[in-house]
Amino acid sequence: MAFGYNRKRLVVDLTNMKTRSEEPDEVWYRKYLGGWGSIAYHLLNMVDADVDPLGPENVLVMSTGVITCLLYTSDAADELDGV
């Protein structure tokens, strides 16, 4: 595995007050590259296209990229990006 990844993701479910740790394989990291790729993956797989932007079924994703080090990007589905 290339430098820049710690190979773990923390998933926080604020509705049920639960957390879990995930360890995707190297193929996942090579395909989505972290940062915006990771955000896009999670939004497309976790949120329906017609979700209420401020509703409880929406998600907030924060993800670091390989080059960003400690900086992170975040996004949520909203009516402006059409997701």
N, C-alpha and C positions, 0 to 999 in steps of 0.2 A: 504494500500500500504506500502510495506517495505521501510525502510530508504534507501537513496542513489539515489532516482529519484526525479526530480522536475515535472515530468509528462508533460513536454512540449518539443517540437522540433521546431527549427527554420529552415525553408526551404528558401534558398536564390537562386533566379534565376538571375544569372549574365547577361544572354543574354537579358532578358526583364527588368532588373533592378527592380525586385519586390521581396518582402519577404512575408512570411505568417507563422503563428504559428499553429502548430498541437498539439492536445492532445490525444495521443493514450490511449486506455483503459488498465486496469491492465493486462488483458489476453495477450495483445501484449508484454508487458514488461516481463511477466513470460515466454513467448515463445521464445523471442529473446535475453533477458538478457542484452541488451545494448552492447557497445563496438563492438567486432567483429561480434556478432550476428546481431546487428543493421546495420552494414556496409554490411554484406552479404545480408540481407533482401532488402536494398535499391538498391544494385548493381543488384541483380537478378530481381527486379521489375521495374527498371528504365532504364536499359542498355541492348541493344541487344548483342548477343554473338559475332557478327561480327563488332562491333563498332570500329572506328578508335581510337587508344589510345590517339592521340593528337587532335582529332576532336572536334567540338563544341557540338556534341550530347553526348559526354562522361560526366560523373559526378564525382565530388570529394565529398566524404562523410567523415565528421569528427564526431566522436561519443565518448562519455565517457562511461565507464563501471561502475558498482556498486562499485568496489573496487578501481578504479583508482582515484577517487576524482576529482582533477582538471586536471589531465593528460588526453590526448585524443589520440585515434588512428585514423588513416586515411588510405584510400585506394582509388584507382580508377581502373577501368577495364583497363587492358593492355594485351599485347600479351603474357607476361611471365606467368601469372596465368591462362590463357586460358578462361577468362570470357569475 
